[in-house]
Structures are given as structure tokens and as C-alpha cells.
């Protein structure tokens, strides 16, 4: 048993109850059946779900149509302190909920880990399907811990010593090849309304499982200390390992589905293949921890600069328009 697998095994004690868990793919993803998600779900079930999340990285729940914005936020709070998106306005009348509406440019068809351009990016995301197109619109997740685990040793050694600059001012048009004019406008005016830059280790130690996991995705601008050419080649190499089909799971949404994923050990890709059909999902996110690399060095926020108390708060977003 490898060190990472041993740490994971030791950390995942048997839950007090046995959930009805059906694995969806070999290395990532499981559907949990027979659980009605609510804000007041008993602690035994919550604890069991947390353990399953650490093991499977992304969990799926069908038939949760009873959830609304308030109960989704209440459920999410059972997993930690909620945090709003740093720049995109929250839904009016909610504390921290983000709406992703395809009619307003929300078609994130590129691989990413949520909000890695901030220092302590979210540890858990909870996504609820509000309106699903009649075809397409699936989401794919990749297990970045499994990707690291299956790297050749020489590439592990290389990745362990690298650090990467993440920013919300990335090349949106290049990573969203089918982006509409409205999407590009929204990106410039809203998503980059405050510029963030953070240096993360390429490999971090998961604070709960001890696994080593890759922190990459479309918010990475470059690998620090390397030429653009070398950086681009290495990023492409690691990206190819992350998104190998063996490391992925694909979910075909139905209205009322809920997906819950460990944002510290995954990337995801929302597939933009549903034409002019309408797709709305709403996301709650749980505050994460500042990553720590293999060498013990923590991530560092570069922009906005200055003491943490002077930086914009994650919940200090402009009011949502009607």
C-alpha cells in the first residue's frame, strides 16, 4: 500500500451507518441512494457522507427536487463555513449562492478547480440542478489525487518542486473556444472586476486524507521560474495525466440532482453541447484551507496585495441585479 493510500485508509474509519453507495466509475464518483438531503439531516448521515466524499471525491444524489435556495445553503453549512464567489454577484436574497445560467454566459466548458486564484480556495462545492436541457450539459470530474498517484516517479519528483501562478485574468477566449460575445463581456466586466493572483504548489497535501494532489486547471497562468515554452509543455503534460479517462467520471443530469465534490482533489468540466437550450445550476461553496506543498511551503496570495485583513472578503460582492 502506498503512503497516500495508507493515509487515506487510516483516515476513513467505518461510518456509524451504511449508506447505499453505488460506484459510478473506477477511480472517482459514487451515487448515494435513499438519502433525502435537508439542512437538518441527522449528524450520523452527514458524517457518513463526509467520509464517502473523501473516498470517492464526488457524490451524486438523484431526486432532490424538494431543495430550494434556502435549504441548499442550509445543507451546505453542515459541511463548513460558506463563502461567496470573490467577484461574481450572489443570487439576490441568498447568503452566498452562485447561479450559473447558460443564458447569461455561464458555460464553463474547460477543465478547472473552483476559484484557485485565491489563497484558501473552496474545499467543497455543492451543485443543484435547477433547469436541465433535454440533451447534453453533462459534467465530467477528474480525480487529481489519482492522477498524481499514477504519475511515473520522475514526474512526481518534478511536480513536487513546482509552483504555479493562478489568476482570474486568464485567457478566457483560448480556453472557451465557443465563447459568445456576451460570455466574453461578462468575463471582462464581472469575473475580473478585482484581479487575483495566487502562487500555489503544483502538488499539495490533502489536509484530511494525507494524499498528494495536483492543483492545476484553467486558472493557471504559468509555472514559476520557467520559460513560457517549458511551462506550457509541462502544464499540458500534467493536464493530460489528470484528464485520462481512467481518472474521470461523467454525470448525466436530471432536474433535482445534487452533486457534491471535494474541490481539493478534483477538476471538472461542464460540457457545452446543448445548443440554445437553457441550463441553470446553483452552487454553494465551503471555505477551504491554504494549501501546503510537499516541502511544507504554503500558498501565497500576490494580488490583491497587502495584509489579509485588507484584501476583499469572499462575501464582499456587489449586489445581484434583479
N, C-alpha and C positions, 0 to 999 in steps of 0.2 A: 504494500500500500504506500503511495506517495505521501510526502509531507502534507500537501494540500488536502488530499483525500482523507488522511488520518485526522487532520484538524477538523474537517467537516464532519466526519463520523463522530468524533468526540463531542462536538458542539450540538449535535442533533439528537437529543435524548427522546425516548419514546413519548409522544403526547399522551395526555390523560384520556383522550378519546380517539377512536379510529375513524378518520374521515373516509368517505367514499371517494377515493382518488383514482382517476384513470389517466395514465400517462398518454401524452399526445405524440411526443417524439422521443427519440432515444436519449438525447443529452440535455434536453430542455423542454419544459412545458408539461402541465398537467391540468386536467379538468376536475374540479371538485363538485360533486353532485350531492343533492339532499340538504344543502345549507341555504337558508333564506337570509341574505345579508341585511343587517339592520344596524343602526347606531348603538342599540342596546343588546347586541349579540353577546351571549354569555362569555365570560373570560376563558372558559375551557376551550370553546371553539376558536376564539381569537388566538390563543396560544398555539393551538394545533395548526391554524392557518399560517402563523408566523414561521413555524418550523418547516411546514411544507414549502413556503416561499423560499427559504434559504436553500432547500434541497433542489427544487425544480426551477427556480429563478422567475418563472411567470406562471400565474394561476388563472384559470378561466372559470367563470360561473355563468351558466345559462339561466334564463327565465327570471331575471331580477327587475322586471318592469315596475315593481312597486317603489323602487328608489326614485327620489326626486333630488333636486339640488341640495336641499337641507339635509336629507338623510344620507346622501353620498358624502357630504362633508363630515357629518357626524360619524359615519363609519370610518372614514379616513383618519379621523382624530384618534381612533383606537390604536393606530399604529405609530403615533408620534405627533409632534407639533407640525401643523400645516404651514405651508409657505406659498405665497403667490408668485407668479412669474415676475422676474425683475423689471420687465419693460412692457409686456402686453397687458392691457387692462383686464381686470377680473370681470366676471359676469355681474351685472347690477343686482344688488340685493343679496349677494353671497359674500362670504368672508374671504375666500381665496380661489374660488373655482375658475378654471380657464375653459372657454368654449373654443372648439376647433370646428369651424363651419366652412365647408368647401365652397359655399357661395361668397365667402369673404376672404378667399385666398389661402385657406388653411389646408394645403395639400403637401404635407411634408414627406415627399417621395424621395428620401435619401436616408442613408444609414446614420444614426446618431444615438447618443445617450443624452437624456434630457438635461439641458442647462449646464453643461460642463464648463461654460465660460465664466462661472462664478466659483469661488473658492470651495464652499461647502455645498455642492450641488445636491439636489434631492436624492434621498435614499430609496424611496418607494413612490411609484406612481399608480393611481387607481383611475382607470378609464371606463366610462359608462357610455354605451351605445344608445343615443337618443333617436337618431334617424339614420337608417342604413339603406343604401341604394339597392335596387333589385338584383344587381350583379356587381362583382368586383368590390374594391375597397377593403380587401383583406389587409391584415397587419402581420409582418414577419418579425420575429425576435431572434437574436443571436446570443449565445452564451459566451461571454468574453472570458470567463474563467476556464471553460473547457478549451477555448481557443488557445489560451496560454499553456494549459496543461499538455496540449498535443503539439506544441512547437518543438522543433529539434532543439537540443540543448544549446547549440551555438546561438540560435536566435533568442532563446530565453536569456542567455547571458548578455546578449546585446541589448535586448529590450529592458532588462533590469536597470541599466545605467542611463537610459534615455529620459529626457524630459521634453514635454511638448507645450507649445503656446496655444491656448484655446481662446477664441474670441467670438462674440456675436456679430462682428463685422467680417464674416467670412464671405466667400464668393458664392452668393446665393444663386445667381444665374447659372453658374457652372455645375452646381450640384442639383439644381432643379431644372432640368433641360426643357421641361414642358411648362415652365412657369408663365402664368398670364401676366399681362401688364398690371392688373390690379394686385397680384401677389407681389410683384417687384416693388410697387408703390408702397404697399403695406409694410414690406420688409424695411425699406429705407426710412419711412416716417414713424413707424411704431417699434419694430423689433430692435432697431439700432438707435432709438431715441436717447439712450445712455450707452456709452461704449464700455464694454467689459473686456478685460484681458486677464487670463489666469494661467500660470505655469503649473502644470500637473506632472507628476511622474507618469511615464508610459505604463508602468506596472505598479499597482498599489496592493496593499494587504487588506483584504476584506476585514472590517473590524469585528464581525461576528463569527465568521467561519474560518478565518485564517488563510483562505485561498488567495492565490495571486491572480489578479485580473487585469486586463488591458483597459486603459482609459483612452479611447480614441473616438473616431466619428467625425461628422462633417464640421464640427466647430473647431477642429484642429487647423491652425494656420501653417505651422511648421514645427519641425523638431529643432530644439535649441542647439546651437553650436555647429550646425551642419549647413552645407550649401543648399540652395533651393533644389538642385537636381538630386543630391543624395537624400535629402529629406523626402521629396516626392516619391522616389523609388522605394524607400523603406516604408513609408506610410502605405503605399499600395501593396507592398508585400504583407505587412501585418493585417491590413484590411482583408486581403484575400483569405488569410487564415481564419479571421473572425467569421467571415460570411460563408465559409464552406458549408455545404448543405447539411453535413452531419451535425453542425453546431446550431442549427436553426429549427424553428417551429413556425408554422403558418396557421393563422386563425381566420376562419370564415365567419364574419359577424352576423348575428341576428339581433333585431331590436331588443333591448333589455339586457344584453350580455354585459358582463363586467370583466375586465382584465386587470390584474394586479401584478406588478413586476418589481423585481429588485433592480433599481436603476444603477446600482454599483457594480453589477455583474452582467449587464446586458447592453446590447444596442437594439434598435428597432427601426422598421421601415414601413410606412403606411403607403400602400400601393395605389397609385393614381391611375386606375384603369377603368373608371366608371363614367367617363364622358361628362355629360351635362347633368347627370343625376345628382341629387342632393345628399350630402353626408354630414351629420352633426354628431360629434362626440364631446364629452365633457370630462375634464381631468382635474383630479385633486392630487397634490404632491406633498410629501412628508419631508421635513427638513433633514438634511444629511450631515455628515461629518466631514471635516477637512481630510482628504486622503493623505496617507503616509506611504512613501515608497519603500522599496526593498532596503535602501540604505538608511532608512529612518528619517529622511527629509520629508517635510510636509509640503503640500501645495502652497503656492504664494499668489495672492491677488496683486496684479500690477496696475490695472485700471478698473474702476476709479482708484486713484492713489490716496495715500493718507491712512490714518488710523481707522480701524474697522468701525468705530463709533461714528465716523464722519462719512462713511460710504452710504449710498442709498440703501434703505431697507428693502428686503424682497417683497414686503407687503405695501411699500410706498409707491403704488402705481396710480396713474391718472384715472379718474372716474370713468366708468364704462358709459358709452353713449347708448341711448335708447334704441 
